C-alpha cells in the first residue's frame, strides 16, 4: 500500500490507514527509538506514543513536504527524545520523603476518596510557592535542584519547605479523620 493511500485513509478517519502505517513502519520506528532510549519498555512506549501522535495529527500530514516514512521517523524521534528527558529527570524519592509516619489506606474506594480529599485540601491551602514546590516534587517527581533553580532558591531552602509541608500534610490527615 502506498503512503498516499495510508494517509488518505487516516484523513478519512479510517483506522485501517494507521494500521497499515504501523505495519509498514513500526520496525523503523522501533529502531529509531532504540537508538535513542535503549530500554525495550521505553522504546515500545515511545513507538506507541509516536503512532498515537501520528493519528492525532493525521490532518496535518503533507506528503508534498515529506514522505510518510520521513514523518514517522521525525515523530518517533521527537517522542523518543521526550521520553528520554522524562526518564533522565526522574529521581526516585528518598524513603524519608515518602514516609509520613502513618499508614494511609488507598485500597478501599470510599477511604481513598476521603483521604484524597483531605490531601487535596491540604495542598490547596499551602501558600505559594510552597504549593508549587510540593506539587513539583511529589506529583512530577522533579529533582530538588531543578525545583530550586525554577523557584530561584537554594536547594536547602526547598528541602526545608518540603519537610515543613510533609509535616503539615501528616497533621491534616490525622486531624481530617484519616481513614486507615
C-alpha positions in Angstrom: 0.0 0.0 0.0 1.3 3.5 -0.8 1.9 6.3 1.6 -0.8 8.3 -0.2 -3.4 5.6 0.3 -2.5 5.2 4.0 -2.6 9.0 4.7 -5.9 9.3 2.7 -7.5 6.5 4.8 -6.3 8.2 8.1 -7.5 11.6 7.0 -10.9 10.0 6.2 -10.9 8.7 9.9 -10.4 5.2 8.7 -8.2 3.4 11.3 -7.0 0.9 8.7 -4.7 3.7 7.4 -3.0 3.8 10.8 -2.9 0.0 11.0 -1.2 -0.1 7.5 1.3 2.6 8.5 2.1 0.8 11.7 2.6 -2.4 9.8 4.9 -0.7 7.3 6.9 1.5 9.6 6.8 0.1 13.2 10.2 -1.7 12.8 11.7 1.6 11.6 10.1 3.5 14.5 11.4 0.9 17.0 14.9 1.1 15.5 14.9 4.9 15.9 13.6 4.7 19.5 16.0 2.0 20.4 18.9 4.1 19.2 17.9 6.9 21.5 16.5 5.1 24.5 18.0 1.6 24.7 15.5 0.3 27.2 12.9 -2.0 25.5 9.9 -0.9 27.5 10.7 2.8 26.9 11.1 2.0 23.2 7.7 0.4 23.0 6.1 3.3 24.8 7.9 5.9 22.5 6.7 4.0 19.4 3.2 3.8 20.8 3.3 7.5 21.6 4.5 8.2 18.1 1.8 6.4 16.3 -0.8 7.9 18.6 0.6 11.4 17.8 0.5 10.5 14.1 -3.2 9.6 14.4 -3.9 12.8 16.3 -2.1 15.0 13.7 -3.2 13.0 10.6 -4.9 16.0 9.1 -1.6 17.9 9.1 0.4 15.2 7.2 1.5 16.8 3.9 3.2 14.3 1.6 4.4 17.1 -0.6 6.8 18.1 2.2 8.0 14.7 3.4 7.2 11.0 2.9 5.2 9.2 5.4 8.4 7.3 6.3 10.1 10.6 7.0 7.1 11.8 9.0 7.0 8.6 11.1 10.8 9.0 11.6 10.5 12.6 12.7 7.6 12.0 15.1 9.2 8.9 16.6 12.5 10.7 17.2 10.6 13.5 18.9 8.7 11.1 21.1 11.8 9.1 22.0 13.7 12.3 23.0 10.7 13.4 25.1 10.7 10.0 26.8 14.5 10.3 27.3 14.1 13.6 29.1 11.4 12.1 31.3 13.5 9.1 32.2 16.6 11.1 32.8 14.9 13.7 35.0 13.3 11.0 37.2 14.9 10.8 40.6 13.4 8.3 43.0 12.2 9.9 46.2 14.3 9.0 49.3 12.5 6.9 51.9 12.4 9.8 54.4 10.4 11.9 51.8 7.9 9.1 51.1 7.1 8.2 54.7 4.6 10.4 56.6 4.9 8.1 59.7 1.3 7.0 59.3 -0.4 4.4 57.2 -2.9 5.7 54.6 -5.5 3.4 53.1 -6.0 3.9 49.4 -7.2 0.3 48.7 -10.8 0.8 49.8 -12.5 3.2 47.3 -14.5 5.1 50.0 -11.5 5.6 52.3 -9.3 6.5 49.3 -11.7 9.3 48.2 -11.9 10.7 51.7 -8.1 10.6 52.1 -7.5 12.1 48.7 -9.9 14.9 49.5 -8.0 15.7 52.8 -4.7 15.7 50.8 -6.1 17.9 48.1 -7.5 20.4 50.6 -4.2 20.5 52.5 -2.2 21.1 49.3 -4.6 23.8 48.1 -4.2 25.6 51.5 -0.5 25.8 51.2 0.8 29.3 50.3 2.7 30.0 47.2 5.5 28.9 46.4 5.2 26.0 48.9 2.3 24.5 47.0 4.1 24.7 43.6 7.3 23.2 45.2 5.3 20.4 46.9 3.5 19.5 43.6 6.7 19.7 41.6 8.4 17.3 44.0 5.7 14.8 44.8 3.5 14.9 41.7 6.0 15.5 39.0 9.0 13.9 40.8 11.3 16.8 39.9 14.7 16.8 41.5 15.2 19.3 44.3 18.0 21.0 42.3 15.6 21.7 39.4 12.9 23.0 41.7 15.4 25.3 43.4 16.5 26.6 40.1 12.9 27.2 38.9 12.0 29.0 42.2 15.2 31.0 42.5 16.0 29.3 45.8 18.8 27.3 47.3 18.3 23.5 47.4 18.5 23.6 51.2 15.6 26.0 51.4 13.5 23.8 49.1 14.2 20.8 51.3 13.1 22.7 54.4 9.9 23.8 52.8 9.2 20.2 51.7 9.8 18.9 55.2 7.6 21.5 56.7 4.8 20.7 54.3 5.1 17.0 54.8 4.5 17.6 58.5 1.6 19.8 57.6 0.1 17.1 55.4 0.6 14.5 58.2 -1.2 16.7 60.6 -4.0 17.4 58.2 -4.5 13.7 57.6 -4.6 12.9 61.3 -7.0 15.8 62.1 -9.1 15.2 59.0 -10.3 11.9 60.3 -7.9 9.9 58.2 -9.4 6.5 57.4 -7.0 3.6 57.8 
